[in-house]
Amino acid sequence: MGFSEQAAPRNEGAAGNLKRISTWLGKNDALHAALNAARLDRYVLWMWRCLEVRAHLRWNRDGFEHEMAQIGRINGPALVVGSAPNPMRPEGVDANWFRISVNASQLVLNHFGLPEPHLTIFQPKIKFNDQNRQAYWRALAGCGTGHLLFMVNGKNDGSIAPFLASRGYRAPRISNVREVTKTAVIADITGRYLLSPFVGQRSVSNGIFAAMLALKLGARPVVMSGFSMEDGYFHADQLPAKRNHVAPDLLACKTAAKRNWPLYASDPAFAAVTGLPLWQVKQVN
């Protein structure tokens, strides 16, 4: 299964101005410092992000759908793999399924004996040189993906291509995806703005975003493997890996299940905690 390109009209209007102001806001360190001193930084940015997401979904719907069309449409079933330990290969999944990975989770595809992913999502921290990212790149040596989505924000210029080349990672197509687009996709699927202004809390993880994006791009069904709300990595079990997005991830999954999206869990434990239905091969349409 693959992508099919679709054209869509683009009319930014007021939302385009919001995008430009948001980029300026994200890069304005002096303003951040002043807001932080007044203990308002997270709340102001949170309110602004909610407004920007609303602009994406209400005032600039054509522009949002254009962004999705630029990524491409998925025709058929999709497998989304995460980095949790002990992944279970879903019954009936083969090389004809569309494959999506996040960070180093494409090692799960290798483990299943499946080809490289069609689509991979990298977080900005993939460029860091800490212990976890070093483990990523040891695991990803010689790997590649068909299309890389690189998450960017106001302080991140999105220049990932030279870094990938230095690591020997193959990505013939690279697209930047803004955090507001990520949040808009999740809001479109779940009906919720899953954002938090509070210290120590996070938005939805990129793994759960990958599953929601697959649904948004037209995949039917979407099966998740290698996901857990418990700590740990598949590719580096000796490293501590704390799940920092548990609350919003659970809410996103439970809401998607209640809205009857064709989203499934391959693991009984993940199905039980999230409310997602357990995958069975007979569910292929």
C-alpha positions in Angstrom: 0.0 0.0 0.0 1.3 3.5 -0.7 0.6 7.2 -0.9 -1.5 8.9 -3.6 -0.9 12.6 -4.0 -3.9 15.0 -3.9 -4.1 18.6 -4.7 -6.0 20.9 -2.4 -6.8 24.6 -2.5 -4.9 26.9 -0.1 -6.2 30.0 1.4 -4.3 31.1 4.5 -6.1 34.4 5.3 -6.2 35.2 9.0 -4.8 31.8 9.9 -1.7 32.6 7.8 -1.2 35.7 9.9 -1.6 33.6 13.1 1.1 31.2 11.7 3.5 34.1 11.2 2.8 35.6 14.6 3.1 32.2 16.2 6.5 31.6 14.6 7.7 35.0 15.9 6.3 34.3 19.3 8.2 31.0 19.4 11.5 32.6 18.5 11.2 35.7 20.8 13.4 34.7 23.7 13.0 38.2 25.4 9.3 37.9 25.4 9.5 34.3 26.8 11.8 35.5 29.6 9.4 38.3 30.5 6.4 36.0 30.5 8.3 33.4 32.5 9.4 35.9 35.1 5.7 36.8 35.5 4.9 33.0 35.6 2.7 33.4 32.6 4.8 31.9 29.9 3.2 28.4 29.7 -0.4 29.8 30.0 0.0 32.4 27.3 1.6 30.0 24.9 -1.0 27.4 25.7 -3.9 29.8 25.0 -2.2 30.9 21.8 -1.7 27.4 20.6 -5.4 26.6 21.2 -6.3 29.6 19.1 -3.9 28.6 16.4 -5.3 25.0 16.3 -8.8 26.4 16.1 -7.6 28.5 13.2 -6.3 25.4 11.5 -9.5 23.5 11.9 -12.1 26.3 11.5 -10.9 29.4 9.7 -8.3 27.7 7.5 -9.7 24.3 6.9 -8.6 24.2 3.3 -5.0 25.0 4.3 -5.0 22.2 6.9 -6.3 19.7 4.4 -3.7 20.9 2.0 -1.0 20.1 4.5 -2.4 16.6 4.8 -2.6 16.2 1.0 1.0 17.2 0.8 2.0 14.3 3.1 -0.2 12.0 0.9 -3.1 9.7 1.3 -2.8 6.1 2.6 -4.8 3.5 0.6 -5.5 0.4 2.7 -4.5 -0.9 6.1 -1.6 0.6 8.1 0.7 -0.7 10.9 2.1 1.8 13.3 5.0 0.6 15.5 6.2 2.1 18.7 9.3 1.5 20.8 7.9 -0.3 23.8 9.4 -3.7 24.8 8.0 -7.0 23.7 6.0 -5.9 20.7 3.5 -8.4 19.2 3.2 -8.8 15.5 -0.4 -8.4 14.5 -2.0 -11.4 12.9 -2.4 -11.0 9.1 0.0 -8.1 8.7 2.4 -8.5 5.8 4.6 -6.4 3.5 1.5 -5.1 1.7 0.5 -3.0 4.7 1.5 0.6 4.9 4.2 0.9 7.7 4.7 3.9 10.0 7.5 4.2 12.6 8.6 6.8 15.2 12.2 7.6 16.0 13.9 4.2 16.4 10.8 2.1 16.4 11.5 0.8 12.9 13.7 -1.8 14.6 10.3 -3.4 15.5 9.6 -3.8 11.7 13.0 -5.5 11.4 12.1 -7.8 14.3 8.9 -8.7 12.5 10.7 -9.4 9.2 8.9 -6.5 7.5 10.5 -4.0 5.1 11.5 -0.5 6.1 8.7 2.0 6.9 7.0 4.1 4.3 6.7 6.9 6.7 8.7 7.8 9.8 8.3 10.6 12.4 11.4 12.1 14.1 11.3 14.4 17.1 13.6 17.4 17.2 15.6 15.8 20.1 16.7 13.1 17.6 19.6 15.5 16.9 20.7 15.6 20.6 23.8 13.7 21.6 22.6 12.3 24.9 22.6 8.6 25.9 19.1 7.9 24.5 19.8 9.5 21.2 23.2 7.7 20.9 21.2 4.4 21.4 18.8 5.5 18.6 21.6 5.9 16.1 23.4 2.8 17.0 20.1 1.0 16.4 19.4 2.9 13.2 22.8 2.3 11.5 22.2 1.6 7.8 18.4 2.2 8.0 16.1 4.4 6.1 12.5 5.4 5.4 10.5 6.4 2.4 9.2 9.7 3.8 10.5 11.4 6.9 8.3 13.8 8.9 10.4 16.0 11.1 8.6 17.8 13.9 9.5 21.4 14.1 8.6 24.4 16.4 9.3 28.1 16.6 12.9 27.6 17.8 13.7 24.8 15.3 14.5 25.6 11.7 13.9 22.1 10.6 17.3 21.5 8.9 17.5 17.8 9.4 18.8 16.7 6.0 22.5 17.4 6.7 22.3 15.6 10.1 20.7 12.5 8.5 23.4 12.4 5.9 26.1 12.6 8.5 24.4 9.6 10.2 24.0 7.6 7.0 20.2 7.5 7.3 18.3 7.4 4.0 15.3 9.6 3.6 14.6 10.4 -0.1 11.7 12.7 1.0 11.7 15.0 4.0 8.8 17.1 5.2 8.6 19.4 8.2 5.5 19.2 10.4 4.7 21.9 12.9 3.5 21.1 16.4 0.3 23.0 15.7 -0.4 20.7 12.8 0.2 17.7 15.1 -2.3 19.1 17.6 -4.8 19.9 14.9 -4.7 16.3 13.6 -5.3 14.9 17.1 -8.1 17.4 17.6 -9.7 16.5 14.3 -9.7 12.8 15.2 -10.5 13.0 18.9 -12.5 16.2 19.1 -10.2 17.4 21.9 -7.4 20.0 22.2 -5.0 17.7 24.1 -2.6 20.4 25.3 -1.4 21.2 28.8 0.1 24.4 30.1 1.2 22.8 33.3 4.8 22.1 34.3 5.7 18.4 34.1 2.8 17.5 31.7 3.0 17.0 28.0 0.9 16.9 24.9 0.2 13.7 23.1 3.3 11.6 22.2 4.5 11.3 18.6 3.7 7.6 18.7 0.0 8.3 19.3 0.1 11.1 16.8 1.4 8.7 14.2 -1.7 6.5 14.7 -4.0 9.5 14.6 -2.2 10.7 11.4 -2.7 7.4 9.8 -6.4 7.6 10.4 -6.4 11.2 9.1 -4.6 10.2 5.9 -7.2 7.5 5.2 -5.7 4.2 6.5 -8.4 1.7 7.3 -7.8 -0.1 9.6 -4.9 1.2 11.7 -3.2 -1.4 14.0 -0.7 -0.3 16.8 2.1 -2.6 17.9 4.9 -1.9 20.3 3.0 0.6 22.4 2.7 0.7 26.2 2.0 3.1 29.0 4.9 1.4 31.0 8.5 2.5 30.8 11.1 0.9 28.6 12.6 0.7 25.1 12.6 -2.2 22.6 15.9 -1.2 21.0 17.8 -0.4 24.2 16.3 -2.2 27.2 19.2 -1.2 29.4 18.3 2.4 29.2 15.8 4.1 31.4 12.8 5.3 29.3 10.1 7.1 31.2 6.7 7.6 29.5 6.2 11.3 29.7 2.8 11.5 27.9 0.7 8.9 29.6 -2.3 11.1 30.6 -2.9 12.7 27.2 -2.1 9.5 25.3 -4.6 7.6 27.3 -7.2 10.2 26.7 -6.5 10.3 23.0 -6.8 6.5 22.7 -10.0 6.3 24.8 -11.6 9.1 22.9 -10.7 7.6 19.5 -12.2 4.2 20.7 -15.4 5.9 21.8 -15.7 7.6 18.4 -15.5 4.2 16.8 -12.4 5.0 14.7 -10.9 1.8 13.1 -7.9 1.9 15.5 -6.7 -1.4 17.1 -4.2 -2.6 19.6 -2.1 -5.8 18.8 -1.3 -6.3 22.5 -4.1 -7.3 25.0 -2.5 -5.3 27.8 -2.4 -2.1 25.7 -6.0 -2.7 24.5 -7.2 -3.1 28.1 -5.6 0.1 29.4 -6.6 2.3 26.4 -10.0 0.9 25.6 -9.0 0.2 22.0 -10.3 -3.0 20.5 -7.9 -5.9 20.2 -6.9 -6.6 16.6 -8.1 -9.8 14.9 -7.3 -10.6 11.3 -11.0 -10.9 10.3 -11.4 -7.2 10.9 -9.7 -6.4 7.6 -12.3 -4.9 5.2 
